[in-house]
Amino acid sequence: MELNDLPDEVLLQIFSLLPPLQLDASVARVCRRWRELVGARVLVLRGPSQLERLPAGLAALVAVRRVPGLCAASALLSRASACARLTHLALHCELPLDEKDYTILATFEHLQHLDVFCKKRVLNKDTLLPPSVTTLVVNDNMANGFLPTLCPQSKVEGFHMYGRSLYYSPREMVKFIGAHSTHLTELTLRCTEMTDKRYAVLGECGALRALRLYSCWLLTWRGVLHLARPRLRCLHLTGARMVRSRALATLLAALPAELQELNVSCGWLGAEHEAAAARLAGLRALEAWRCRADGAALLRLALRLPRLRRLDTDARLSPAQLADLLAHPALQDVRCGGAAGGRGTGRVRVRAAGAGTACVRGDGDGPSADVFYRWADP
């Protein structure tokens, strides 16, 4: 039986496992039937006229780009409130919410995933969110007092701070993480003010599968071992300049072998960590910008990772080293310094490290940090 022979109900169940933007960008383009199935469940808003005919069974409404003719969220939320099955809502920063909008939002009984990329500082202690929300994405719009309100009313499994979320109350964040430690599976934070003592709460999060910590300027060896969670599949640890070579080696040795994605940009990763990193046999993506490891060390490491699909670094690779790297059986995407300049094979995409890296900030977060800034950009 081919995939397209499955009934609509089974296909929709499979589609529900994919992100809405991926459904709109890829799945909906496969064939007319799939486009109609996706369109009945996912709407990526491109114009206000789409609000006039929202499908009754709509599950995901995404407005993450500027929508011509739509300058307020009220009209969108009022229409969307009629969609009884809506579980996913994402709003761009050009659609800022106010207190009235959050009142409407509180009526969405089945909403599970909420992305609010608004610029106004309106998430405060008086903000009411639907208790059904399990994944929350916020921008730099949190006021003190907001996080404690989430503790009693919901069971948060994913919490992500995007935008320019440089400042928040570390004390409130620690209490929030502790209150949701048993079911928190994904966490994304800017850690400019997090000290070793604050990181200790992560040791209580046994269910964590994705941990993305950026600008960890104050983290040292005392706090780093709290990050090695047994179920972890994704770890981003950037800007950790005080986690020196020995502490980093200890962390790499403590990470689960099933880890699939690792970002250690602006850190102490060097040739001496090759053996510890190579034990992560399941690693599929490695990002290492502004590290001590040179091209030769990263080449040796990549060749010892049999499942590696993506290598992203500013280290310089010579033409010979790049040729050896392209022989890797699983590799699909390479970005590096040196003579990469767009060369590649039919199987491997190769990019130069200097191309499209405006997102690499002075604190050394690496290209992955682009996620923090893109929603706040025009």
Residue pairs with C-beta under 8 A, 6 or more apart in sequence:
3 11
4 31
4 33
6 14
8 37
11 34
11 37
12 37
12 41
15 23
15 27
15 37
15 38
15 41
16 41
16 59
18 27
20 42
20 44
20 60
20 62
20 88
20 90
21 44
21 62
21 64
23 38
23 41
23 42
23 60
24 38
24 42
24 44
24 62
27 34
27 38
28 34
28 35
28 38
28 39
28 42
29 35
39 55
40 55
40 57
40 58
41 55
41 57
41 58
41 59
41 60
42 58
42 59
42 60
42 62
43 50
43 54
43 55
43 58
43 60
43 61
43 62
44 62
44 63
44 64
45 51
45 61
45 62
45 63
45 67
45 70
45 76
46 65
46 67
47 67
47 68
47 69
47 70
48 67
48 68
48 69
48 70
48 75
51 70
51 75
51 76
51 79
54 61
54 79
54 80
54 82
54 83
55 83
56 83
56 84
57 83
57 85
58 80
58 83
58 85
58 86
59 85
59 86
59 87
59 88
60 86
60 87
60 88
60 89
60 113
61 76
61 80
61 83
61 86
61 88
61 89
61 90
62 88
62 89
62 90
63 70
63 76
63 90
63 91
63 92
63 95
64 90
64 91
64 92
64 115
64 117
64 375
65 92
66 92
66 94
66 378
67 92
67 94
67 95
70 76
70 95
71 94
71 95
72 95
73 91
73 95
73 96
73 97
73 101
73 118
74 100
74 101
74 104
76 91
76 95
77 101
77 104
77 105
78 104
80 86
80 89
80 108
81 104
81 107
81 108
84 109
84 110
85 110
86 108
86 110
86 111
87 110
87 111
87 112
87 113
88 111
88 112
88 113
89 105
89 108
89 111
89 113
89 114
89 115
90 113
90 114
90 115
90 117
90 137
91 97
91 115
91 116
91 117
91 118
92 117
92 375
93 117
93 118
93 119
93 139
93 163
93 375
93 376
95 118
96 118
96 119
96 120
96 122
97 105
97 116
97 118
97 120
97 122
98 120
98 122
99 122
99 126
99 127
102 122
102 127
102 128
102 129
103 128
105 111
105 114
105 128
105 129
105 130
106 128
106 129
106 130
107 130
108 130
108 132
109 130
109 132
110 132
111 130
111 132
111 133
112 132
112 133
112 134
112 135
113 133
113 134
113 135
113 158
114 129
114 130
114 133
114 135
114 136
114 137
115 137
116 123
116 136
116 137
116 138
116 139
116 141
117 137
117 139
117 162
117 163
117 375
117 376
118 139
118 141
119 139
119 140
119 141
119 163
119 376
120 141
121 140
121 141
121 142
121 143
122 141
122 143
123 138
123 141
123 142
123 143
123 146
124 142
124 143
124 144
124 145
124 146
125 143
125 144
125 145
125 146
125 148
125 149
127 146
127 149
129 136
129 150
129 153
129 154
130 154
131 153
131 154
132 154
133 154
133 156
134 154
134 155
134 156
134 157
134 158
135 156
135 157
135 158
135 159
135 160
135 186
136 150
136 156
136 158
136 159
136 160
137 160
137 162
138 159
138 160
138 161
138 162
138 163
138 165
139 161
139 162
139 163
139 164
139 165
139 375
139 376
140 161
140 163
140 164
140 165
140 166
140 167
140 376
141 163
142 161
142 165
142 168
144 169
144 172
145 172
146 172
147 168
147 169
147 172
147 173
147 175
147 176
148 172
148 175
148 176
150 156
150 176
151 175
151 176
151 179
151 180
155 180
155 183
156 180
156 183
156 184
157 180
157 183
157 184
157 185
157 186
158 184
158 185
158 186
158 187
159 176
159 180
159 184
159 186
159 187
159 188
160 186
160 187
160 188
160 212
161 168
161 188
161 189
161 190
161 372
162 188
162 371
162 372
162 375
163 372
163 373
163 375
163 376
164 372
164 373
164 376
165 189
165 190
165 372
166 190
166 192
166 215
167 192
167 193
168 193
170 193
170 194
170 195
170 198
173 189
173 194
173 198
174 198
174 201
177 184
177 187
177 201
177 202
177 204
177 205
178 201
178 204
181 201
181 204
181 205
181 206
182 206
182 207
183 207
184 205
184 207
184 208
185 207
185 208
185 209
185 210
186 208
186 209
186 210
186 211
187 202
187 205
187 208
187 210
187 211
187 212
188 210
188 212
188 214
188 371
189 212
189 213
189 214
190 214
190 215
190 372
191 213
191 214
191 215
191 216
191 217
191 218
191 219
191 239
192 215
192 217
192 218
193 218
194 213
194 216
194 218
194 219
195 218
195 219
195 223
196 218
196 219
196 220
196 222
196 223
197 223
198 223
199 219
199 223
199 224
199 226
199 227
200 223
200 226
201 226
202 208
202 211
202 226
202 227
202 229
203 226
205 229
206 229
206 230
206 231
207 231
208 229
208 231
208 232
209 231
209 232
209 233
209 234
210 232
210 233
210 234
211 227
211 229
211 232
211 234
211 235
211 236
212 234
212 235
212 236
212 263
212 368
213 219
213 227
213 236
213 237
213 238
214 236
214 238
214 239
214 365
214 369
214 372
215 238
215 239
215 363
215 365
216 237
216 238
216 239
216 240
216 243
217 239
217 240
217 241
217 242
217 363
218 242
219 237
219 240
219 242
219 243
220 242
220 243
220 247
221 243
221 244
221 246
221 247
221 250
224 240
224 243
224 247
224 248
224 250
224 251
225 250
225 251
225 254
227 235
227 237
227 251
228 251
228 254
228 255
228 256
229 256
230 256
231 256
232 255
232 256
232 259
233 256
233 258
233 259
233 260
233 261
234 259
234 260
234 261
234 262
235 255
235 259
235 261
235 262
235 263
236 261
236 262
236 263
236 287
236 368
237 243
237 251
237 263
237 264
237 267
238 263
238 264
238 265
238 266
238 267
238 363
238 364
238 365
238 366
238 368
238 369
239 265
239 266
239 267
239 363
239 364
239 365
240 248
240 264
240 266
240 267
240 268
241 266
241 267
241 268
243 251
243 267
243 268
244 268
245 268
245 270
245 272
245 273
248 264
248 267
248 268
248 269
248 273
249 272
249 273
249 276
252 273
252 276
252 277
252 279
252 280
253 276
253 279
255 262
255 280
257 279
257 280
257 281
257 282
258 282
259 280
259 282
259 283
260 282
260 283
260 284
260 285
261 283
261 284
261 285
262 277
262 280
262 283
262 285
262 286
262 287
263 286
263 287
263 288
263 366
263 368
264 287
264 288
264 291
265 287
265 288
265 289
265 290
265 291
265 364
265 365
265 366
265 368
266 289
266 290
266 291
266 363
266 364
266 365
266 366
267 288
267 291
268 291
268 292
269 277
269 288
269 291
269 292
269 293
270 291
270 292
270 293
270 297
271 292
271 293
271 294
271 296
271 297
273 293
274 297
274 300
274 301
274 304
277 283
277 286
277 301
277 305
278 301
278 304
278 305
280 305
281 305
281 306
281 307
282 307
283 305
283 307
283 308
284 307
284 308
284 309
284 310
284 330
285 308
285 309
285 310
285 312
286 298
286 301
286 302
286 305
286 308
286 310
286 311
286 312
286 313
287 310
287 312
287 313
287 366
287 367
287 368
288 298
288 312
288 313
288 315
288 366
289 312
289 313
289 314
289 360
289 364
289 366
289 367
290 314
290 364
290 366
291 313
291 315
293 301
293 313
293 315
294 315
294 316
295 315
295 316
295 317
295 318
295 321
295 336
295 337
295 338
296 321
298 311
298 313
298 315
298 317
299 317
299 321
299 324
299 325
302 308
302 311
302 325
302 328
302 331
303 324
303 325
303 328
306 329
306 330
307 330
308 328
308 330
308 331
309 330
309 331
309 332
309 333
310 331
310 332
310 333
310 334
311 325
311 331
311 333
311 334
311 335
311 336
312 333
312 334
312 335
312 366
312 367
313 335
313 336
313 337
313 353
314 336
314 337
314 353
314 357
314 360
315 336
315 337
315 353
316 336
316 337
316 338
317 325
317 336
317 337
317 338
317 339
317 340
318 338
318 339
319 338
319 339
321 338
322 334
322 336
322 338
322 339
322 340
322 343
322 350
325 331
325 334
326 334
326 344
326 345
326 348
326 350
331 348
332 347
332 348
332 349
333 348
333 349
333 351
334 340
334 344
334 348
334 349
334 350
334 351
335 350
335 351
335 352
335 353
335 355
335 367
336 350
336 352
336 353
337 352
337 353
337 354
338 353
340 350
340 351
340 352
340 353
341 350
341 352
342 350
342 351
342 352
343 350
344 350
357 367
359 365
359 367
359 369
359 370
359 373
359 374
360 366
360 367
360 369
361 369
365 372
